[in-house]
Amino acid sequence: MKALHLLALFGFITLPASAGTVSFGTFSIDFVDVGNAGNADDDTGYGGVPYNYQIGVYEISEGMITAANTAGSLGLTQDTRGVDKPATSISWNEAARFVNWLNTSNGFQPAYNFATQPGGGGYNTNEDLTLWSSGDAWQLGGENLFRHKNAHYFLPSEDEWYKAAYYDGNTSTYFDYATGSDTVPTAVASGTTPGTAVYGQAFATGPADIMNAGGLSPYGTMAQNGNVFEWAESGSAAPNDSAAEGRVLRGDWFFTSALRQSSDRSAGLPFEEAGFLGFRVAAVPEPSTLWIMVAGAISLMIRRKR
């Protein structure tokens, strides 16, 4: 059974959230709220999240990576299809570097622990992270040694990603597809028509622009059923306790409808770069006294059993 924080389970704590457009200097990211804290897992074993959070409406674009490279001297490499195309040939490690810059550029704690830093000696954009100690690690929903407990921005865990894609909080229902339906989405090359997704295209066609990549999920996210494979934070085998283990991937614009289903999951090694690998980001409200209280109550958690 999915691990659920007892305080959230009994309704005593609901972490506040306020989504919208967040500016990072020369670019911005649109977030939506993912509420309904304490929902149960789907029958696949994924999707239960014991807190409210936010997730990006769109995948991260080439233009966003370029802007972060300029502002933060990140040195991330990517494909060059166009500024509004999703950033691809981005490894998990590079995506984590981008997320860390989102945090540090706004005065927040970096989510991921790397031995070298931009501008420092021996800096390597694609080195594996170092695990956080249990005292520093994210604990809500289970111990996560990849993510720092005080991080504001992060790569969505598999559960966070899955819930935003397939769960409808209004009806407490999971759907098979990230269009709010159990019907296979209509394959399109681009567009925003409900019930569509960008898939089944020739590889050479490439992905659609991030804001023109299919119909929305019940929470209002785009392209979780296609466009590019998106890195999740989570290792392919729980828990997150090995820096070199494979990371979960979901999505793409070229495979068949079978890969749209909620039951499908893929994985890649964290240093891998390919023209179909991209990501989106997630967030929580700024850490507060309530957040600290939740973290301190972790001993009341029921541990997940797979």
Buried (B, 14 or more C-beta within 10 A) or exposed (E): EBBBBBBBBEEEBBBEBEBEEBEBEEBEBBBBBBBBBBBEBBEBBBBBBBBBBBBBBBBBBBBBBBBBBEBBEBBBBBBEBEBBBBBBBBBBBBBBBBBBBBBBBBEBBBBBBBEEBBEEEEBEBBBBBEBBEEEBBBBBBBBBBBBBBBBBBBBBBBBBBBBBBBBBBEEEEBBBBBBBBEEBBBBBBBBBEEBBBBBBBEEEEBBBBBBBBBBBBBBBBBBBBBBBBBBBBBBBEBBBBEBEBBBBBBBBBBBEBEBBBBEEBBBBBBBBBBBBBBBBBBBBBEBEEEBEEBBEBBEEBBEBEE
